[in-house]
Amino acid sequence: MSNDDTSYRLYYWPGIQGRGEFVRLVLEDARASYVDVARLPEGEGGGAAAIVDALQRTDIGTPTYAPPILQDGELFMAQTATICRYVAQRHGLTPDAVEDRFRADALQLTIADFADEVHDTHHPIAGALYYEEQKPEAARRTSVFLEQRLPKYLGYFERVLAQNAASGGRWLIGSDCTYVDLSLFQVIAGLEYAFPNAMRALESEHSRVIELHARVADRPNIAAYLASDRRIPFNEHGIFRHYAELDADG
Amino acid sequence: MSNDDTSYRLYYWPGIQGRGEFVRLVLEDARASYVDVARLPEGEGGGAAAIVDALQRTDIGTPTYAPPILQDGELFMAQTATICRYVAQRHGLTPDAVEDRFRADALQLTIADFADEVHDTHHPIAGALYYEEQKPEAARRTSVFLEQRLPKYLGYFERVLAQNAASGGRWLIGSDCTYVDLSLFQVIAGLEYAFPNAMRALESEHSRVIELHARVADRPNIAAYLASDRRIPFNEHGIFRHYAELDADG
């Protein structure tokens, strides 16, 4: 991370991986220069106040709805999938063919839906309420998620990988790693943190997905990032939370 | 709608507007030639079986996860926002500047999040269960939605419109109508169907959003579409459902 004028500026809540992590992984894999603004001390323009300022700006063309927000010079952009696609396109982490770029975008939005459903296991009623205020509903939603939705999503991505493997590809799309692989890595990492028992039961049937997760973790820039203090540990404030009472029996 | 080889083919559940409607509005505004495949009789390759076939294809590069699916020649694409952007780009319904296209995509994903939250008011636990199987949870989720989320989203889009109006724009972004205006129209139309009381209470503070809805409805191709039998009426199987017990008091 450097702080010169050519750096991207990422605005995201400082204490969690959250949706910002999908953006961080693209920036890190690309070795792009970026400032993780809200993680700077408040005296240096950081903290949550920096995010609120960005949300309230009236001089940026289109206001942003929520973090993550990426600033690239005068351009401010919201929405995780939009930001990931933008950064990936500038740093060679998208497929080459135009049609494949649309296919990659559809994969990215499916990964985003998957992550949203993981979030809603512990927050089925409202993001503004604590988990403790919606525990019975969370238990009910999680049980359907683990029985139906999780196998459906994993099965889908397994099928995408198998089909691409049939044409010689080791990634979700095409012959090279793209941003959608980085994002699927993040969801699998999060699921293994949140639902270790449920994931252990599903691993053998979804070995291509599990191997993709390992292959992304081994990429030199990603491995260096994961070992650094720039990677915030998983915790019970983000998308992927470990509540033992929600996981499957071990 | 015509049926020649140059037509788009849209695969979406035949009995509801659902997420397919966002795609239909772009196709209709563009006067693009398309076949609404699953609405054809089964004997002509239609019905829900056509969707299942499309989902199971193994010869389309990347499998699709769920409808809507758009076929353009050999390209099959899933995800509503991806499809809308693709069609819009081909028919002059995106902004011209590259930066504005990313801003438009972020707006579209925020509209998609908004629609998802409307859906979850009646399905907070699982899409696979009936509303009647999750009524207490739906009542709780809807109350937070109407009190907090609905005003927040409407306020955001009001602010986007006000800011663009300050530079002379009558639409969400730039000087011309784009696909994101069509999509916001659809969410407002759906909300007025689902929550007439709640919307009436919010209209006066969000007059730019309400006027945008009217302006889109008046576009000649949209007006013709809305008056045709190609527009499926709102009903209690789609995203926007009217359950009187969930709406605010009148």
Chai-1 contact restraints between the chains, C-beta under 6 A:
chainA,res_idxA,chainB,res_idxB,connection_type,confidence,min_distance_angstrom,max_distance_angstrom,comment,restraint_id
A,T62,B,R103,contact,1.0,0.0,6.0,A-B,restraint_1
A,T62,B,V160,contact,1.0,0.0,6.0,A-B,restraint_2
A,T62,B,I173,contact,1.0,0.0,6.0,A-B,restraint_3
A,P63,B,R159,contact,1.0,0.0,6.0,A-B,restraint_4
A,P63,B,V160,contact,1.0,0.0,6.0,A-B,restraint_5
A,Y65,B,T110,contact,1.0,0.0,6.0,A-B,restraint_6
A,Y65,B,Y156,contact,1.0,0.0,6.0,A-B,restraint_7
A,L75,B,E99,contact,1.0,0.0,6.0,A-B,restraint_8
A,M77,B,F102,contact,1.0,0.0,6.0,A-B,restraint_9
A,M77,B,A106,contact,1.0,0.0,6.0,A-B,restraint_10
A,A78,B,A106,contact,1.0,0.0,6.0,A-B,restraint_11
A,Q79,B,A106,contact,1.0,0.0,6.0,A-B,restraint_12
A,Q79,B,L109,contact,1.0,0.0,6.0,A-B,restraint_13
A,T82,B,F102,contact,1.0,0.0,6.0,A-B,restraint_14
A,T82,B,D105,contact,1.0,0.0,6.0,A-B,restraint_15
A,T82,B,A106,contact,1.0,0.0,6.0,A-B,restraint_16
A,Y86,B,F102,contact,1.0,0.0,6.0,A-B,restraint_17
A,E99,B,L75,contact,1.0,0.0,6.0,A-B,restraint_18
A,F102,B,M77,contact,1.0,0.0,6.0,A-B,restraint_19
A,F102,B,T82,contact,1.0,0.0,6.0,A-B,restraint_20
A,F102,B,Y86,contact,1.0,0.0,6.0,A-B,restraint_21
A,R103,B,T62,contact,1.0,0.0,6.0,A-B,restraint_22
A,D105,B,T82,contact,1.0,0.0,6.0,A-B,restraint_23
A,A106,B,M77,contact,1.0,0.0,6.0,A-B,restraint_24
A,A106,B,A78,contact,1.0,0.0,6.0,A-B,restraint_25
A,A106,B,Q79,contact,1.0,0.0,6.0,A-B,restraint_26
A,A106,B,T82,contact,1.0,0.0,6.0,A-B,restraint_27
A,L109,B,Q79,contact,1.0,0.0,6.0,A-B,restraint_28
A,T110,B,Y65,contact,1.0,0.0,6.0,A-B,restraint_29
A,P124,B,P124,contact,1.0,0.0,6.0,A-B,restraint_30
A,I125,B,R140,contact,1.0,0.0,6.0,A-B,restraint_31
A,I125,B,R141,contact,1.0,0.0,6.0,A-B,restraint_32
A,A126,B,V144,contact,1.0,0.0,6.0,A-B,restraint_33
A,E137,B,E137,contact,1.0,0.0,6.0,A-B,restraint_34
A,R140,B,I125,contact,1.0,0.0,6.0,A-B,restraint_35
A,R141,B,I125,contact,1.0,0.0,6.0,A-B,restraint_36
A,V144,B,A126,contact,1.0,0.0,6.0,A-B,restraint_37
A,Y156,B,Y65,contact,1.0,0.0,6.0,A-B,restraint_38
A,R159,B,P63,contact,1.0,0.0,6.0,A-B,restraint_39
A,V160,B,T62,contact,1.0,0.0,6.0,A-B,restraint_40
A,V160,B,P63,contact,1.0,0.0,6.0,A-B,restraint_41
A,I173,B,T62,contact,1.0,0.0,6.0,A-B,restraint_42
